[in-house]
Amino acid sequence: MLETLEIRRLLPGSPHLTLVAKWQYEQWGNLSPKTSQEAWQEELLRECSFDGIPAVLLALVKGYPVATASLVEADMETRRELSPWLASVYVLPEWRGQGIASRLVRKVECEAQSVGITRLYLFTPDQQALYHRLGWKDKETLDYQGVSVSILTRELASRRG
């Protein structure tokens, strides 16, 4: 079934925008307790672009959305000096364990490289093993919005010059 996996940008006007916003809000809304689902969706819409940063990627199987990931300038209010970020990697539970997250992460890395980015950041409370397998390195552990999270970094080969 994964031979039909397609990864593409989520664009403004996509019929999947509300669904992706719902996934993200349910998964990470606790990290922005003053944000409503509607405000989350508005922010997601601002992250939808045709090229460059920001970018929201959507994985589809036979046209059905199964996962998402983003490339954003900032993802952690307390660490604004770090940029850009791999963010919002989410795979529907029934599609986990099939390599979709890894493919999304690699696609975000390629998107970043295509615009000259040579270092990315991410934070996660519990998926360090996945990112370590993909070559990400620990930077630090801290408390963020009452959750212990690890910040990881990934050096990317330069595609420019």
N, C-alpha and C positions, 0 to 999 in steps of 0.2 A: 504493500500500500504506500510506503514512503517513496517509491519511485515517482509518485505523482505529487510529491511535496514541492510547492512553489513558494519562494520567499520574495515578497515585493514590498515596496513602500506603501504605507497607509496614507492616502491622500485626502485632502479636504473634500467633503462630499461623499466619501466612501460609505456604503451602507453598513460597514462593519465598525464604524467609529464608536457608536454607543456601546456595542458589545465589548470592545477592547477597553473602553473607559470603565465599564462595569467590572471586568476582570481585575484591572489594576486597582481600582478603588477598594474592592473587596479584599484584595491581597495586601495592599500597603496603605490604605486610608488611615490606619492607626498611627502612621508616622506623620500625618498632617491632620491632627484632630479638629482643627478649626475649618477644614475644607469640606465642602459638600460634594456629593457625587456630580452634581451639575457643574460646579466650579472645576472639578477634576477633568471633566469632559472638555470644558472650554480650554484648559491648559493643554490637554492632549491635542486638541485641534490646532493650537498654536505650534505644536511640535511636528505637525504633518507638513512636509515640504517635498518638493520635487527633486531636490539635490542638496548636497552639503549637510551642514548641521543646523538645526536638529533634524533627526530622521526617526520615524516610527516604522519598524518593519513588522510585517504580518506573514506568518506561515500558514499556508492553506493546503489542504488535501482535498483534491477534487472540488475545489472552490469553497470548501468549508473551513472557516478559520479555526486553527488549533493552537496557535501560539503567537507570542509577540515579544519584541525587544526594541529598545530605543538607544539612540545616540544623542546625548544632550550636552549642552555647555556646563550645566550645574545640576547636581542631584542631591546635594547635602547642604542644607542651610548653614551649618557650622563649619563647612570646609570649602567656602567659595573660591579659595585660591587654587584648588585643584580643578583641572579641566582638560579635556572633556571627559564625559562619563558614559560607560555602558550602563544602561538602566532598564528597569522594568522587564526583566526576562521572565516570562510566564508561559507555561505550557499547561493546557488543560490536563487534569489528573489522568484521564483515560488514555492520553497520548504520551505520557512520561515514560522514560526508560527506552526510548527508541532513537535517541540521538538528535532530536529536534532542537533542544536547547543548544547543544554544541554547534549545530549548523547555523543557528541564529547568531550566536556569539561570533563565529567566524565571519559571517556576513557583515555584522556591525564593524568588526575589525577591518574588513576590506573597505567598507564605506569610509571609515576614518582615514585609512591609508590613501584613499583616492583624493582626499583634500589636504594631504600633507601632514596629517597627524602622526606622531611617532610614539606617543604615550597615551594610554587610556587608564581610567580609574573606574572602580565599582565598589559598592558596599553590599554586604550580605550578612544576615544573622546566622545562616545555616547551610549555605551551599558552597563552602570553601573547597571541598573535595572536587567538585565539578570543575571549578575554575583552575585549581591547581593542575588537574589533568590537562587543561587547555593552555598551560604555560603561564598563568597568572601568578604573581608573587605577593606575599603578605607585605603590607606597608605598616599597618597599625590596627589595634583593636581599641574601640571606645564605646561609650554609652551614647546612643543617639535616640532621643525621644523615649527614653526609658527602656531601650532595647540594646543589648550588647551586640555590636556589629564589627565585622572586619572590613577594613579598606584594603583592597588589592589593586595592584597595578600591572600593566602589560606593556612591554616595550614592543613596538611595531617597527618592522623594517621600512625605511624610507622608500617611497616609490617615485619621488621627485629628484630631479637633478642628477 
